[in-house]
């Protein structure tokens, strides 16, 4: 069993746990690095709120619960010794060199699924049960194959070369965006940024007309950071719940490297529960 990401730049399962320590432990098993067990000292640490990004994605405002969750995280960080400040510029960062993107709304392309799965299979070595993407598609039940062939299937002769060119453009676009992201952190002297994980009340996807809204609610503050190879995590704010669903709110924390972000998350969690 397990999970194979359909693309290195798309939704990928990460460690999940009942607390930050659980996630850090699982991360250490996967990465082979020593587990982060102690909260970082937050003395002198700067935490950013990217208000321009929040405002751009929520032109009509966000829910009161989301606002309260962000404020609760801010207060907890400050109580632990950090400085929390509004820093603009991230909305520009996430659209770096947008005129060079292969797709209008994404620096990634649908075809990267075929390219990345091919690279994964080739890396599995001899003796693997399936050798190509086409083998994977052939092994699927018909009803599943219909859903995935558009992402993974080569549609016509010569597509492999076309995909290669698109992947090269994708890699260049993502590298430019990631460089701008890291420069934003360095130039502003911040260790992490925080923003709501959900801007609005979550509802169930089986309600007619709600599926698309839930999708955007879930990914509102993931575009386009999920295309970059940078760490993030969601931290629940259990003291604040969405009023209709009763679902606890949470905040996203973005950083530059995995281990420092775990140290900051442990410190935030400890302050929230103090």
WOUR-V898516 format. One line per field, one symbol per residue. ss: DSSP state (A for helix, B for strand, O for the rest). phi: phi as a letter, one per 30 degrees, with the letter a starting at -180 (. if undefined). psi: psi as a letter, one per 30 degrees, with the letter a starting at -180 (. if undefined). A space follows every 50 residues. Layout:
ss = ???
phi = ???
psi = ???
//
This chain:
ss = OOOOOOOOOOOOOOOOOOOAAAAAAAAAAAAOOOOOOOOOOOOOOBBBBO AAAAAAAOOOOOOAAAAAAAAAAAAAAAAOOOBBBBOOOAAAAOOOOAAA OOOOOOOOOOOAAAAAAAAAAAAOOOOOOOOOAAAAAAAOOAAAAAAAAA AAOOOOOOAAAAAAAAAAAAAAAAAAAAAAAAAAAAAAOOOBBBBBOOOO OOOOOOOOOOAAAAAAAAAOOOOOAAAOOOOBBBBBBBBBBOOOOOOBBB BBBBOOOAAAAAAAAAAAAAAAOO
phi = .kbcedadcbebdcdbadaddddddddddddicdddccdddcdidccccd dddedddbdcicddddddddddddddddddjdccbdbdjdddedcehedc ddcdcbddbeddddddddddddddididdbcbddddddddeedddedcdd dcdddadjdedddedddddedddddddddddddddddciccabbaddbdb edbddddeicedddedddceccdcdddcdbdaaccdcddbcdddciddda bdccbcbeddddddddddedddcd
psi = lakjkfkfgakkklkklfleeeeeeeeeeefglkkjfkkkkgkfkkkkji eeeeeefifgllleeeeeeeeeeeeeeefgflkklkjlffeeefgkheff kelefkflleffeeeeeeeeeeffalgkfkfleeeeeffklefeeeefee efkkflkfeeeeeeeeeeeeeeeeeeeeeeeeeeeeffhlfllklkekfl kklkfgkkffeeeeeeeegegekhffflilkllkjkiffklkeefgkkll lkkkaeleeeeeeeeeeeeeeeg.
//
